[in-house]
Amino acid sequence: MASDDISQLADALAKTHVGDGELSYKGLGRKLDDADSVEDLVHEIEHYQGLRALRLEGNTVGVEAARAIAKALESKDLLQRCYWSDMFTGRLRSEIPTALRSLGSGLMTAGARLTELDLSDNAFGPDGVKGIEKLLRSPCCHTLRELRLNNCGMGVGGGKILAEALIECHRQSSAHGAPLKLRVFVAGRNRLENDGASALAKAFQLMGSLEEVHMPQNGINHLGVMALASAMKHNPELCVLNLNDNTFTKKGTMAMAQALKYLRNVQVINFGDCLVRSEGAIALAAVLRDGLPILKELNLSFGEITEAAALVVAHAVMDKPHMEKLDLNGNCLGEEGCEALREAMENMDRGDMLASLSDDEGEPDDEDDDENDNAEIEDAEDDVSEDSSEDDEEIVMGNGTKGNDSPVS
């Protein structure tokens, strides 16, 4: 065989079969409009014995193409992982739910048992969630372990639909003796706001199986944060909590500090750009001193934290044997505060743990002076040492306002 032919064959194989039962068309940029355009893909699906994973991300799939693919999937009962992100570029928003229903129908007809479903970066809005609602409620998803819906524009309405679908999936799977145990949930950049986050918190509390939660940039304020905090208490295996770029303020941060007291397996906390402020940072530091034994990363960047509070946090992580990174960049330390923080970390022989402080906002002009910081330290430590008065079983519901449901570009 000529070397050019061998090269072409290798390229073709690299674009399709990846081993371990995976068929991949990832990143080919194909415009799949109708049955003819997916003839080769359908042929490969139909003839792939033991198909366990299908990668279609980075192509654009129309309604008729989706129907043809779904028909081919009807015999693939071993399929477990669907990587279908960024799959509808340039499509009318009205097309997407129909395409998703077809694909879901194919999986349900096959009796597939999914463990991973990734539909991130698809601008489908709340109607798109309706397109996968039936699938999520079906036995196909009783075994679901990872659900990724990042940057889909779900909005408040989509978040509520998703929450109800997960709750129903848990109810039905429990009735069959094997309750849904979702481990990874990703839904950043979806404008879920308080009501969407609070609805999902109900599902999270019910499942109690989460290990990773990623919900950055969702317009959630303290009401939604409090609901999520209440739910996190009931997920003892939680390892990663990423709520970056939401708005905690005092009430949200205190609720999160209380929740973290119940958790022993957390390794990564990302509360960057969440406006935790000095009092919230001190409350979190109080939890750090007595709990979170295997924490590796703490991000409290861009939170309006001042020097005194930052130093309290630094001392709180000093004895964490697994600690690798402390991010306090973009706060209000001032030049002298940054130097004091660096010096403190160096003196504790943990200087390499501290992230860059290059974006520090400088010292605040008024309320957060040293005297106020000292008062905050005492008040925050008192607050976090008290048991929360709310019932552990209760989810705090927010009153968020429904916003624009389109995805973030």
N, C-alpha and C positions, 0 to 999 in steps of 0.2 A: 504494500500500500504506500502511495506517495506521501511525503511528509506533509504536504498541504492538506491532503485528505484526512490524515491522522489529526492534524490541528483542528480542522473543522469538526471532526467527530468529538474531540475532547471538549470543544466549545459547546457543542449541542448537549453533551452529557452534563456539563457544568450548569447549564440552564434548566435542566429538568431533574433527573434523579440525583438525590444527594445521599441516599442510603438511609437505613433505619426506617424504611417505609415512607419516606418523604418524597413527594413530587413537587418541584418548585418551578414556578414561572416568575419568581420574584424579580422586580425591577426591570422587566423587559420593555415597559412602556407601550404595550400593545393596546390598540383600540378595538375592543371586542364588542361589536354591535349586534351581531345576529348569529344564528346557528352555524353558518358557513365560516365565520371568523374564528370560531372555537372548535372547528372540526378536529384539528390535531390534538388539542387539549382534551376534548371529550374522548377521543380514541385512547389517549394515554391513561386517562382515569379508568376507563372501562377495562383496560388490559393490565392494569397495575394490580397484581395480586398482593394482598396484605397492605393496602394503602392505609397509612396511619396519620399522615400529615399532608396538608395541601396548602401551598404558599401561592397566593395570587396577588400579593401586595405590589403596588407600583404599576398596575395596569388599570384600564378603565373599562368597566363591564356594564353593558346595557341590559335592558329587560329580557330581550330574546336570547341573548348570550347566556344570561343567568339561568334561564329556563332550561337551556340545553345542558349546561353544566350540572344543574340540579338533577336532571334525568339520569345523567351518568352516575351521580352520587347515590342513587337509590339502591344500589347493590353493594355499597361500601360500608358494611356494618362494623368494620374494624377502625374506621376513621376516628381519631381522638383530638387532633389539633388542627384548627383552622386559622391560618394567618392571613387575614383579609383586610388589612389596613390599607388606606390610601388607594381605594379600589373604584372610586366613582368620580374621578376628576373630570370636569367638563360635562357631567350629566345633569339633567334637570332634577331639581330636588324631588319632584313628584315621582320620578322613575325609581328612586332608590328604595323606598319601602316595598315596592312590588318586586324588585330584584331580590331584596333580602328575604321576603316571604317565600319566594321560589326556592332559594338556596336552603332556607330552614326546612321547608317541606321535604326536600330531597334527603336531608339528614334524618328527619323524623321517619320517613318511609323506610330508610335503611335500618333504622334502629341503632344508629351510631350512639356511642357514649363518649361525649366530649370531655376532655380535661382542660383544654385551652381554647379560648375564643378571643381573637384580637380583631377589633373593628375600628381601631384608632384612626384619626385623621380622615374620617369620612364625614362630610358636611351634611349629615342627615337630619339634625334637629329632632324635636320630639316625635315627629312622624316616623323617623327612622327607628326610634326605640319601639314604636308600635309594630314596625316591620319585623323585629326580632322577639317581640313579646311572647308569641306563641311558642317559639323555640325555647326561650328561657324557662317557660313554665312546664315544658315537656320532659319526659324521662331522659331525653338526650342530654339534658343539663344537670341531672341528678348527681353526676360524677364530676361536675365542673370544678376545677381547682384554680384557674387563672382567668380573669375577665378583664380585658383591656379596652376601654372606650375613651381614650384620651383625645381631646380636641374634636369632639363630635357635635358641639352646639346643642346639647340635649336640653338645656334650659331647665327651669323649675318643673315644667310639665313633664319633660322627659325623665327627670330624676325621680319623680313620683311614680311614673309608669314602671320604670326600672325597679324601684324598690318593691312595688307590689308584685312584680313578676318573680323577684328573688324570694320574697316571703312565701308566695304560692309554691314555688319550686321546693323550698325547704319543707313546707307542710306536706306536700305529696311524697317527697322522698322519705320523710320521717315515717309516714304511714306505711312505707314499704320496708322499714327497718334500717335504712341507710341514709340518714339525713345529709343534705347538702353541706359540704365542708369547704367553702370557698376560702382559698388561702391568699390569693393576690387580687387586689382590686385597684384598678387604675382608671381615674376619671378626671384628670386635670383639664383646665381650660374649657369648662362646659357651662359656665354661668349658672351653676346649680343654686346659688344663693341660700338663704336660710331654710326655706321650705323644702327645697330639693335635698339639702344636706340632712335635714331632720328626718325626712322620709327614709333616706338611706340608712340613717343611724338605727332606725327600728330593725331593718334587715340585718345590719351588722351585729346588733345585740342578740338577735334571735339565733344567728348562725354560731357566733362565738368561736370561730375557727380561723380568723384572719391572722396572717403573718406579715403582710405588707399592705399598707393603705397609702395611696398616692392621690391626693385631691388638691393640688396646687391651683392657684389662680381661678377661684370659683366665685368670688364676690361674697364669701361667707363672713358674717360678722359674729359678735360674741354669742348671739342666740343659737346660731347653727353650730358654732364651735362647742358650746356647752352640751348640745345634743350629741355631737360626735364624741365628746369626752366621756359622757355617761355610757355610751356604747362601748368605747374602748376598754373600760373596766372589765367587760365580759369576754374579752378576747385575750386570754392569758399567754398565748403563744406569739403575740405581736412582736415583730422584730424591727420593722421599718414604719415610721409614721412621718409622712411628708405632706404638710399643709402649707407650704410656702406661698407667700403672697395672698393671704387672706387677712382678715382684720380681727385680731384677738382682743385687744385692749385688756383692761384689768380683769373683768369678769370672765372672759374666755380663757385667759392665761391661768387664772386661779383654778378654773374647772379642769384644765388640762393637767395642772400640777397635782391636783387631787387624784385624777385618773392614773397618772404615772406611778403613784404610790402602790397601786395594785399590780403593777406589771414588772416582771423580773427578767424578761427575755429581750427587752428593747435594745437594739444595737445602734440604730440611726434615728435621730430626731432632727427634722428640718422645719423649724419655725421661723425661717428667715423672711424678712419683709412682712412680718405679721403684726407689727406694732405692739410687741410684748411690753415695751418700756422697762424702766428700771425696776419698778415694783414687781412686775411679772418675772423678770430675769432672776430676781432674788428669791422669789417663791420657787422657781424651778431649781435654783441652786440648793435650796433646803431639801428638796426631794433627792437631788443628786448625792448629797452627803450620806443619806441613809439607804438609798435604793439604787435601782438601775445598775446592778453589779457588772454587767458585761457591755455597757455602753461604749461604742467606738467613735461615733461622730455626733456632734451637737452644733447645729447652725442656728445662731441667734443674730444673724446679720441684719442690718438696716431696720432696727427695732426701737430707735430712740433711747438706747441704753447709755447711761453715763458712766464715768470712770469708777466710782465707788461700787456700783452694781456689777460692772464687768470684772472687777477684782474679786468680788464675792464668788462669781461664777468660776473664775480661774482657780481659786482655792478649792472649790467644791469638786472639781474634776481631777485634782492633783493625785488622789489615791486610786483612781480608776485604772486597773492594770491593763485593760484592753483599749483604753482611749487612744485614738489616733489623730483626731482633728477637732479643733475648737474654732469656730468661725464667728468672730465678733466684728467683722468689717462693716463699714458704713454706719456706725453708731455715733454717739456724741461724746467721744472721749477727749478730744482736743489733743494737741501735740504732746503736751506733758502726760496726759492720760494714756496715750498710745505707748509712750516710752515706759511709763510705770507698769503697764500691762506686760510689755515685752520683758522688762526686767524681772517682774514677778514670775513669769513662766520660765525664764532662764534660771532663776534661783532655785526653782523646783525641779530643774533638769528636765523641763518639758517644753523647751523653746521651740523644738521642731514641730510640736503639735499645733501651734498657733498659726492660723491662716493670715494672709496679708491684711494689713490695716490701711491700705492705700486709699480707700474711699471714705475715710472717716469724715463725719460731718462737722467736726469741731465742737467746742464746748457750747452747751445751750446758753441762751441769753438770760433766762430768768429762773423759772420754778425749780429746776433740777440742780440747785447748788448743793454743796457738801452737807449743809444742815438738813435739807429736805431728804437727801439721799440716806442719811443715817436714820431718819425717822421711817423712811420707806423700808429699810432693812428690818427694823424691829417689827413694823406692822405686817410685812409680808411673811416673815418667819412665823409670827403668831397665827396668821390666817391659814397658812398651809399646814400647820401642825394640828389644827382642829379637824375633826372628822367632818366631811360634807354632810349638811343637814338634809340633802335631798335623798329620796329613796333610791337605792341602787337599781331597782327594777324600772324606774321611771325614765322615760326619754323626754328631755326638755324640748318642746316644740317651738320653732321660731315663727315669725310673722313676716318673712321676706316678701319683697315686692317682685312680681314677675317681670323679668327684663327681656331684652332682645335675645332670641333663641338661636341666632346664627352663630357659627363657630368662630373662634379667634383665628385670624389668618396668620 
